[in-house]
């Protein structure tokens, strides 16, 4: 089992692997032929970044029946996957702060299992979809709920800066059959579900998307959130744990001033 990361050390950003108390530097992304080097750093020396740089982020709506039941945006379980996109500018580092924009009344967490694509994929059958998976991660499909309802489509509501925390790493091996997701808000359980409760499996999602658009190495798919979504406020901490994969934790803050925002963005990307 290998855990791939991106990290900042001094003034540079690097690819690597997480190896206990150290991080080994790689020559580039593993899904683009990068290889391990001999250079290592202590985890205390580095700041972890989003562990992938996707050309596009595909997300799935309404992929758990219990979430459909609690959602005001749907009356029935969809008969095919509902796909939408989040911009790469929404990515947020593990441990980074979700920023609530001033024009938003309510922002919700949505814990999700993420899949990173490792090969070009187009017109795939579901039985071949597993061959293009490069690894697994955890995501939070942060959503401005009032804007989602107002706009009737989801780009603005889900596309703000910091609205796509992912991490803490991408893991190449992961057993979904014995795993599930749990979201804690300030230490209290808010979401809990096994992955076998998905309406459409990961393989079905990859195949469906590949029949719409070509998937490229590094693309990220968020596979939908279970029931229990709810609002977050400044001062909160959201922690999403996937059994056998790790925990993604982020704090929540109010909007920051433009000079601070530039510094904030440099630290993230």
KOLLUMPA-350627 format. One record per residue (C-alpha): x, y, z; residue in three letters. Coordinates in nm, 4 decimals. Each point is the difference from the previous one (the first is absolute). Layout:
REM KOLLUMPA-350627
<rec u="X" v="Y" w="Z" residuo="ALA"/>
...
REM end
This chain:
REM KOLLUMPA-350627
<rec u="0.0000" v="0.0000" w="0.0000" residuo="UNK"/>
<rec u="0.1399" v="0.3377" w="-0.1059" residuo="UNK"/>
<rec u="-0.1187" v="0.3439" w="0.1089" residuo="UNK"/>
<rec u="0.0748" v="0.2744" w="-0.2511" residuo="UNK"/>
<rec u="0.0154" v="0.3643" w="0.1101" residuo="UNK"/>
<rec u="0.0847" v="0.3511" w="-0.1123" residuo="UNK"/>
<rec u="0.1791" v="0.2236" w="0.2442" residuo="UNK"/>
<rec u="0.1673" v="0.3343" w="0.0410" residuo="UNK"/>
<rec u="0.3538" v="0.0212" w="0.1346" residuo="UNK"/>
<rec u="0.1614" v="0.3394" w="0.0364" residuo="UNK"/>
<rec u="-0.1084" v="0.1855" w="-0.3164" residuo="UNK"/>
<rec u="-0.0627" v="-0.2982" w="-0.2268" residuo="UNK"/>
<rec u="-0.2775" v="-0.2543" w="-0.0502" residuo="UNK"/>
<rec u="0.0758" v="-0.3660" w="-0.0622" residuo="UNK"/>
<rec u="-0.1562" v="-0.3379" w="-0.0609" residuo="UNK"/>
<rec u="0.0771" v="-0.2827" w="0.2357" residuo="UNK"/>
<rec u="-0.1040" v="-0.2973" w="0.2060" residuo="UNK"/>
<rec u="-0.0994" v="0.0035" w="0.3652" residuo="UNK"/>
<rec u="0.2162" v="-0.2519" w="0.1855" residuo="UNK"/>
<rec u="-0.0844" v="0.0141" w="0.3686" residuo="UNK"/>
<rec u="0.1882" v="0.2916" w="0.1567" residuo="UNK"/>
<rec u="0.1654" v="0.1020" w="-0.3251" residuo="UNK"/>
<rec u="-0.0885" v="0.1014" w="-0.3530" residuo="UNK"/>
<rec u="0.2009" v="-0.1240" w="-0.2982" residuo="UNK"/>
<rec u="0.0305" v="0.2436" w="-0.2889" residuo="UNK"/>
<rec u="-0.0997" v="-0.1187" w="-0.3497" residuo="UNK"/>
<rec u="0.1064" v="0.1362" w="-0.3381" residuo="UNK"/>
<rec u="-0.3630" v="0.0688" w="-0.0958" residuo="UNK"/>
<rec u="-0.3541" v="-0.1361" w="0.0276" residuo="UNK"/>
<rec u="-0.0127" v="-0.3760" w="0.0195" residuo="UNK"/>
<rec u="-0.2828" v="-0.0098" w="-0.2546" residuo="UNK"/>
<rec u="0.2244" v="0.1780" w="-0.2544" residuo="UNK"/>
<rec u="0.3055" v="-0.2206" w="0.0403" residuo="UNK"/>
<rec u="0.1633" v="0.1668" w="0.3000" residuo="UNK"/>
<rec u="0.2458" v="-0.2109" w="0.1991" residuo="UNK"/>
<rec u="0.1272" v="0.0023" w="0.3583" residuo="UNK"/>
<rec u="0.3254" v="0.1805" w="0.0819" residuo="UNK"/>
<rec u="0.2361" v="-0.0404" w="0.2941" residuo="UNK"/>
<rec u="-0.0981" v="0.3356" w="0.1555" residuo="UNK"/>
<rec u="-0.2214" v="-0.0164" w="0.3102" residuo="UNK"/>
<rec u="-0.1462" v="0.2532" w="0.2444" residuo="UNK"/>
<rec u="-0.1506" v="-0.0308" w="0.3441" residuo="UNK"/>
<rec u="-0.3767" v="0.0469" w="-0.0028" residuo="UNK"/>
<rec u="0.0564" v="0.2835" w="0.2483" residuo="UNK"/>
<rec u="0.2011" v="0.1903" w="-0.2639" residuo="UNK"/>
<rec u="-0.2660" v="0.0064" w="-0.2702" residuo="UNK"/>
<rec u="-0.3489" v="0.1329" w="-0.0616" residuo="UNK"/>
<rec u="-0.2294" v="-0.2395" w="-0.1831" residuo="UNK"/>
<rec u="-0.1837" v="0.1215" w="-0.3099" residuo="UNK"/>
<rec u="-0.2905" v="-0.1508" w="-0.1949" residuo="UNK"/>
<rec u="0.1485" v="-0.3376" w="-0.0999" residuo="UNK"/>
<rec u="-0.0994" v="0.0268" w="-0.3660" residuo="UNK"/>
<rec u="-0.0201" v="0.2758" w="-0.2632" residuo="UNK"/>
<rec u="-0.3036" v="-0.0973" w="-0.2075" residuo="UNK"/>
<rec u="-0.0782" v="0.1483" w="-0.3370" residuo="UNK"/>
<rec u="-0.3632" v="-0.0388" w="0.0954" residuo="UNK"/>
<rec u="-0.1983" v="-0.0958" w="0.3076" residuo="UNK"/>
<rec u="-0.3124" v="-0.2041" w="-0.0672" residuo="UNK"/>
<rec u="-0.2506" v="-0.0393" w="0.2804" residuo="UNK"/>
<rec u="-0.3089" v="-0.2140" w="0.0382" residuo="UNK"/>
<rec u="-0.3274" v="0.1156" w="0.1493" residuo="UNK"/>
<rec u="-0.2670" v="-0.2108" w="0.1677" residuo="UNK"/>
<rec u="0.1954" v="-0.3269" w="0.0032" residuo="UNK"/>
<rec u="-0.1318" v="-0.1280" w="0.3355" residuo="UNK"/>
<rec u="-0.3744" v="-0.0682" w="0.0340" residuo="UNK"/>
<rec u="-0.0077" v="0.1347" w="0.3551" residuo="UNK"/>
<rec u="0.1541" v="0.3287" w="-0.1167" residuo="UNK"/>
<rec u="-0.2573" v="0.0242" w="-0.2786" residuo="UNK"/>
<rec u="-0.2695" v="-0.0294" w="0.2647" residuo="UNK"/>
<rec u="0.1424" v="0.2896" w="0.2012" residuo="UNK"/>
<rec u="0.0699" v="0.2197" w="-0.3039" residuo="UNK"/>
<rec u="-0.2372" v="0.2712" w="-0.1159" residuo="UNK"/>
<rec u="0.1497" v="-0.0166" w="-0.3493" residuo="UNK"/>
<rec u="-0.1397" v="-0.3400" w="-0.0972" residuo="UNK"/>
<rec u="-0.3208" v="-0.1993" w="0.0313" residuo="UNK"/>
<rec u="0.1320" v="-0.3432" w="-0.0918" residuo="UNK"/>
<rec u="0.3202" v="-0.1989" w="-0.0347" residuo="UNK"/>
<rec u="0.1417" v="0.0855" w="-0.3461" residuo="UNK"/>
<rec u="0.0010" v="-0.2674" w="-0.2686" residuo="UNK"/>
<rec u="0.3455" v="0.1071" w="-0.1206" residuo="UNK"/>
<rec u="0.2859" v="0.1833" w="0.1741" residuo="UNK"/>
<rec u="-0.0378" v="0.3728" w="0.0581" residuo="UNK"/>
<rec u="0.3355" v="0.1580" w="-0.0855" residuo="UNK"/>
<rec u="0.1266" v="0.3539" w="0.0525" residuo="UNK"/>
<rec u="0.3396" v="0.1680" w="0.0154" residuo="UNK"/>
<rec u="0.1996" v="0.1928" w="0.2568" residuo="UNK"/>
<rec u="0.2876" v="0.2222" w="-0.1171" residuo="UNK"/>
<rec u="0.3561" v="-0.0954" w="0.0975" residuo="UNK"/>
<rec u="0.0230" v="0.3442" w="0.1643" residuo="UNK"/>
<rec u="-0.2363" v="-0.1348" w="0.2686" residuo="UNK"/>
<rec u="0.2646" v="-0.2455" w="0.1256" residuo="UNK"/>
<rec u="0.1054" v="0.0308" w="0.3622" residuo="UNK"/>
<rec u="0.2860" v="-0.1642" w="0.1854" residuo="UNK"/>
<rec u="-0.0519" v="-0.2488" w="0.2830" residuo="UNK"/>
<rec u="0.0012" v="0.2113" w="0.3143" residuo="UNK"/>
<rec u="-0.0873" v="0.3164" w="-0.1953" residuo="UNK"/>
<rec u="-0.2859" v="0.2347" w="0.0833" residuo="UNK"/>
<rec u="-0.3322" v="-0.0033" w="-0.1841" residuo="UNK"/>
<rec u="-0.0881" v="0.3650" w="-0.0615" residuo="UNK"/>
<rec u="-0.3677" v="0.0969" w="0.0196" residuo="UNK"/>
<rec u="-0.0714" v="0.2721" w="-0.2600" residuo="UNK"/>
<rec u="-0.1857" v="0.3108" w="0.1201" residuo="UNK"/>
<rec u="-0.2887" v="-0.0459" w="-0.2488" residuo="UNK"/>
<rec u="-0.0859" v="-0.3478" w="0.1271" residuo="UNK"/>
<rec u="-0.2636" v="-0.0700" w="0.2668" residuo="UNK"/>
<rec u="0.0680" v="-0.3700" w="0.0533" residuo="UNK"/>
<rec u="0.3003" v="-0.2188" w="-0.0799" residuo="UNK"/>
<rec u="-0.0197" v="-0.3799" w="0.0420" residuo="UNK"/>
<rec u="0.2600" v="-0.2766" w="0.0289" residuo="UNK"/>
<rec u="-0.0358" v="-0.3095" w="-0.2218" residuo="UNK"/>
<rec u="0.2468" v="-0.2788" w="0.0762" residuo="UNK"/>
<rec u="0.0882" v="-0.2158" w="-0.3009" residuo="UNK"/>
<rec u="0.2280" v="-0.2733" w="-0.1307" residuo="UNK"/>
<rec u="0.2268" v="0.1309" w="-0.2764" residuo="UNK"/>
<rec u="0.1510" v="-0.1868" w="-0.2951" residuo="UNK"/>
<rec u="0.3053" v="0.1136" w="-0.1958" residuo="UNK"/>
<rec u="0.0272" v="-0.1032" w="-0.3647" residuo="UNK"/>
<rec u="0.3343" v="-0.1361" w="-0.1201" residuo="UNK"/>
<rec u="-0.0523" v="-0.0589" w="-0.3733" residuo="UNK"/>
<rec u="-0.1795" v="0.1597" w="-0.2911" residuo="UNK"/>
<rec u="-0.3491" v="-0.1471" w="-0.0115" residuo="UNK"/>
<rec u="-0.2786" v="0.0360" w="-0.2539" residuo="UNK"/>
<rec u="-0.3060" v="-0.2137" w="-0.0707" residuo="UNK"/>
<rec u="0.0873" v="-0.2499" w="0.2736" residuo="UNK"/>
<rec u="-0.2183" v="-0.2946" w="0.0947" residuo="UNK"/>
<rec u="-0.0540" v="-0.0272" w="0.3757" residuo="UNK"/>
<rec u="0.1964" v="-0.3269" w="0.0174" residuo="UNK"/>
<rec u="0.3144" v="0.1820" w="-0.1232" residuo="UNK"/>
<rec u="-0.0356" v="0.3088" w="0.2203" residuo="UNK"/>
<rec u="0.2146" v="-0.1351" w="0.2815" residuo="UNK"/>
<rec u="0.3009" v="-0.0065" w="-0.2329" residuo="UNK"/>
<rec u="0.0159" v="0.3815" w="-0.0198" residuo="UNK"/>
<rec u="-0.0091" v="0.0693" w="0.3762" residuo="UNK"/>
<rec u="0.3293" v="0.1406" w="0.1299" residuo="UNK"/>
<rec u="-0.1074" v="0.0321" w="0.3616" residuo="UNK"/>
<rec u="-0.2477" v="0.1053" w="0.2644" residuo="UNK"/>
<rec u="-0.0387" v="0.3066" w="0.2155" residuo="UNK"/>
<rec u="-0.2545" v="0.1834" w="0.2167" residuo="UNK"/>
<rec u="-0.1900" v="0.3102" w="-0.1054" residuo="UNK"/>
<rec u="-0.2406" v="0.2545" w="0.1396" residuo="UNK"/>
<rec u="-0.2457" v="0.1336" w="-0.2582" residuo="UNK"/>
<rec u="-0.0603" v="0.3259" w="0.1875" residuo="UNK"/>
<rec u="-0.3230" v="0.1625" w="-0.1193" residuo="UNK"/>
<rec u="-0.1650" v="0.3403" w="0.0339" residuo="UNK"/>
<rec u="-0.3454" v="-0.1450" w="0.0526" residuo="UNK"/>
<rec u="-0.2027" v="0.3183" w="-0.0439" residuo="UNK"/>
<rec u="0.1681" v="0.0717" w="-0.3350" residuo="UNK"/>
<rec u="-0.0526" v="-0.3575" w="-0.1163" residuo="UNK"/>
<rec u="-0.3727" v="0.0414" w="0.0576" residuo="UNK"/>
<rec u="-0.0059" v="0.3473" w="-0.1540" residuo="UNK"/>
<rec u="0.1959" v="-0.0809" w="-0.3164" residuo="UNK"/>
<rec u="-0.1641" v="-0.3384" w="-0.0726" residuo="UNK"/>
<rec u="0.3409" v="-0.1173" w="-0.1220" residuo="UNK"/>
<rec u="0.3044" v="-0.0552" w="0.2106" residuo="UNK"/>
<rec u="0.3082" v="0.1669" w="-0.1470" residuo="UNK"/>
<rec u="0.0029" v="0.3152" w="0.2123" residuo="UNK"/>
<rec u="-0.1159" v="-0.1739" w="0.3173" residuo="UNK"/>
<rec u="0.2790" v="-0.2566" w="-0.0148" residuo="UNK"/>
<rec u="0.2729" v="0.1976" w="-0.1750" residuo="UNK"/>
<rec u="0.1233" v="0.2552" w="0.2530" residuo="UNK"/>
<rec u="0.3681" v="0.0043" w="0.0944" residuo="UNK"/>
<rec u="0.0725" v="-0.2546" w="0.2785" residuo="UNK"/>
<rec u="-0.3232" v="-0.1939" w="-0.0716" residuo="UNK"/>
<rec u="0.1824" v="-0.3220" w="-0.0935" residuo="UNK"/>
<rec u="0.2255" v="-0.1240" w="0.2814" residuo="UNK"/>
<rec u="0.1709" v="-0.3274" w="-0.0917" residuo="UNK"/>
<rec u="0.2599" v="-0.2233" w="0.1622" residuo="UNK"/>
<rec u="0.1881" v="-0.0690" w="0.2081" residuo="UNK"/>
<rec u="0.1549" v="-0.2164" w="-0.2729" residuo="UNK"/>
<rec u="-0.0878" v="-0.2217" w="-0.2949" residuo="UNK"/>
<rec u="0.0283" v="-0.3669" w="0.0879" residuo="UNK"/>
<rec u="0.0511" v="-0.2584" w="-0.2715" residuo="UNK"/>
<rec u="-0.1619" v="-0.2974" w="0.1771" residuo="UNK"/>
<rec u="-0.3325" v="0.0135" w="0.1795" residuo="UNK"/>
<rec u="-0.2702" v="-0.2586" w="0.0821" residuo="UNK"/>
<rec u="-0.3389" v="0.1665" w="-0.0412" residuo="UNK"/>
<rec u="-0.1901" v="-0.3169" w="0.0882" residuo="UNK"/>
<rec u="0.1122" v="0.0236" w="0.3627" residuo="UNK"/>
<rec u="-0.0118" v="0.3764" w="0.0292" residuo="UNK"/>
<rec u="-0.2217" v="0.3011" w="0.0493" residuo="UNK"/>
<rec u="0.0015" v="0.3713" w="0.0653" residuo="UNK"/>
<rec u="-0.0567" v="0.1943" w="0.3223" residuo="UNK"/>
<rec u="-0.0206" v="0.3783" w="0.0241" residuo="UNK"/>
<rec u="0.0516" v="0.1761" w="0.3333" residuo="UNK"/>
<rec u="-0.0914" v="0.3634" w="0.0625" residuo="UNK"/>
<rec u="0.1801" v="0.1286" w="0.3090" residuo="UNK"/>
<rec u="0.0435" v="-0.3588" w="0.1162" residuo="UNK"/>
<rec u="-0.3640" v="-0.1056" w="-0.0482" residuo="UNK"/>
<rec u="-0.0976" v="-0.2610" w="-0.2595" residuo="UNK"/>
<rec u="-0.2152" v="0.1527" w="-0.2740" residuo="UNK"/>
<rec u="0.0393" v="-0.2421" w="-0.2925" residuo="UNK"/>
<rec u="0.0622" v="-0.3737" w="0.0026" residuo="UNK"/>
<rec u="-0.0450" v="-0.2439" w="-0.2869" residuo="UNK"/>
<rec u="0.1502" v="-0.3025" w="-0.1683" residuo="UNK"/>
<rec u="0.1003" v="0.0407" w="-0.3633" residuo="UNK"/>
<rec u="-0.2188" v="-0.2881" w="-0.1124" residuo="UNK"/>
<rec u="-0.2957" v="0.2358" w="0.0497" residuo="UNK"/>
<rec u="0.0948" v="0.1992" w="-0.3077" residuo="UNK"/>
<rec u="-0.2678" v="0.0066" w="-0.2688" residuo="UNK"/>
<rec u="0.2677" v="-0.0252" w="-0.2697" residuo="UNK"/>
<rec u="0.3315" v="-0.1725" w="0.0676" residuo="UNK"/>
<rec u="0.3352" v="0.1684" w="-0.0593" residuo="UNK"/>
<rec u="0.0492" v="-0.2083" w="-0.3142" residuo="UNK"/>
<rec u="-0.3420" v="0.0977" w="-0.1335" residuo="UNK"/>
<rec u="0.0773" v="0.3664" w="0.0661" residuo="UNK"/>
<rec u="0.3343" v="-0.0106" w="-0.1810" residuo="UNK"/>
<rec u="-0.1521" v="-0.1777" w="-0.2985" residuo="UNK"/>
<rec u="-0.2929" v="0.2421" w="-0.0168" residuo="UNK"/>
<rec u="0.2224" v="0.3086" w="0.0156" residuo="UNK"/>
<rec u="0.2383" v="-0.1432" w="-0.2612" residuo="UNK"/>
<rec u="-0.2916" v="-0.0202" w="-0.2430" residuo="UNK"/>
<rec u="-0.0534" v="0.3730" w="0.0443" residuo="UNK"/>
<rec u="0.3580" v="0.1312" w="0.0090" residuo="UNK"/>
<rec u="0.3494" v="-0.1444" w="-0.0204" residuo="UNK"/>
<rec u="0.1577" v="-0.0488" w="0.3409" residuo="UNK"/>
<rec u="0.3654" v="0.1011" w="0.0334" residuo="UNK"/>
<rec u="0.2695" v="-0.1144" w="0.2451" residuo="UNK"/>
<rec u="-0.0387" v="0.1978" w="0.3198" residuo="UNK"/>
<rec u="-0.3725" v="0.0705" w="-0.0395" residuo="UNK"/>
<rec u="-0.1932" v="-0.0279" w="0.3257" residuo="UNK"/>
<rec u="-0.3460" v="-0.1496" w="0.0478" residuo="UNK"/>
<rec u="-0.1981" v="0.0600" w="0.3198" residuo="UNK"/>
<rec u="-0.2464" v="-0.2855" w="0.0269" residuo="UNK"/>
<rec u="-0.2888" v="0.1571" w="0.1942" residuo="UNK"/>
<rec u="-0.0876" v="0.0626" w="0.3624" residuo="UNK"/>
<rec u="-0.2149" v="-0.2076" w="0.2376" residuo="UNK"/>
<rec u="-0.2783" v="0.1437" w="0.2134" residuo="UNK"/>
<rec u="0.0708" v="0.2291" w="0.2920" residuo="UNK"/>
<rec u="0.1257" v="0.3106" w="-0.1798" residuo="UNK"/>
<rec u="-0.0272" v="0.3182" w="0.2014" residuo="UNK"/>
<rec u="0.1241" v="0.3548" w="0.0498" residuo="UNK"/>
<rec u="0.3415" v="0.1168" w="0.1131" residuo="UNK"/>
<rec u="0.0944" v="0.3251" w="0.1707" residuo="UNK"/>
<rec u="0.3213" v="0.1912" w="0.0727" residuo="UNK"/>
<rec u="0.1949" v="-0.1760" w="0.2731" residuo="UNK"/>
<rec u="-0.1242" v="-0.3475" w="-0.0960" residuo="UNK"/>
<rec u="0.2198" v="-0.2970" w="-0.0857" residuo="UNK"/>
<rec u="-0.1186" v="-0.2573" w="-0.2550" residuo="UNK"/>
<rec u="0.1717" v="-0.3411" w="0.0037" residuo="UNK"/>
<rec u="-0.0800" v="-0.2659" w="-0.2581" residuo="UNK"/>
<rec u="0.1341" v="-0.3498" w="0.0649" residuo="UNK"/>
<rec u="0.0014" v="-0.2899" w="-0.2450" residuo="UNK"/>
<rec u="0.0862" v="-0.3362" w="0.1549" residuo="UNK"/>
<rec u="0.3344" v="-0.1206" w="-0.1317" residuo="UNK"/>
<rec u="0.0714" v="0.3286" w="-0.1760" residuo="UNK"/>
<rec u="0.0448" v="0.2760" w="0.2569" residuo="UNK"/>
<rec u="-0.1568" v="0.3222" w="0.1269" residuo="UNK"/>
<rec u="-0.0433" v="0.3356" w="-0.1732" residuo="UNK"/>
<rec u="-0.0434" v="0.2855" w="0.2486" residuo="UNK"/>
<rec u="-0.0650" v="0.3688" w="-0.0715" residuo="UNK"/>
<rec u="-0.0941" v="0.3023" w="0.2040" residuo="UNK"/>
<rec u="-0.2532" v="0.2667" w="-0.0994" residuo="UNK"/>
<rec u="0.0581" v="0.3771" w="-0.0083" residuo="UNK"/>
<rec u="-0.1737" v="0.3129" w="-0.1263" residuo="UNK"/>
<rec u="0.1082" v="0.1815" w="-0.3159" residuo="UNK"/>
<rec u="0.3479" v="0.1468" w="0.0183" residuo="UNK"/>
<rec u="0.1374" v="0.3248" w="-0.1344" residuo="UNK"/>
<rec u="0.1505" v="0.0158" w="-0.3532" residuo="UNK"/>
<rec u="0.3661" v="0.0267" w="0.1131" residuo="UNK"/>
<rec u="-0.0436" v="-0.2993" w="0.2291" residuo="UNK"/>
<rec u="-0.1823" v="-0.1881" w="-0.2751" residuo="UNK"/>
<rec u="0.3059" v="0.0222" w="-0.2287" residuo="UNK"/>
<rec u="0.2200" v="-0.1453" w="0.2714" residuo="UNK"/>
<rec u="-0.2639" v="-0.2629" w="0.0731" residuo="UNK"/>
<rec u="-0.0148" v="-0.1049" w="-0.3677" residuo="UNK"/>
<rec u="0.3777" v="-0.0323" w="-0.0263" residuo="UNK"/>
<rec u="0.0045" v="-0.2316" w="0.2989" residuo="UNK"/>
<rec u="-0.2654" v="-0.2241" w="-0.1522" residuo="UNK"/>
<rec u="0.1280" v="-0.0450" w="-0.3524" residuo="UNK"/>
REM end
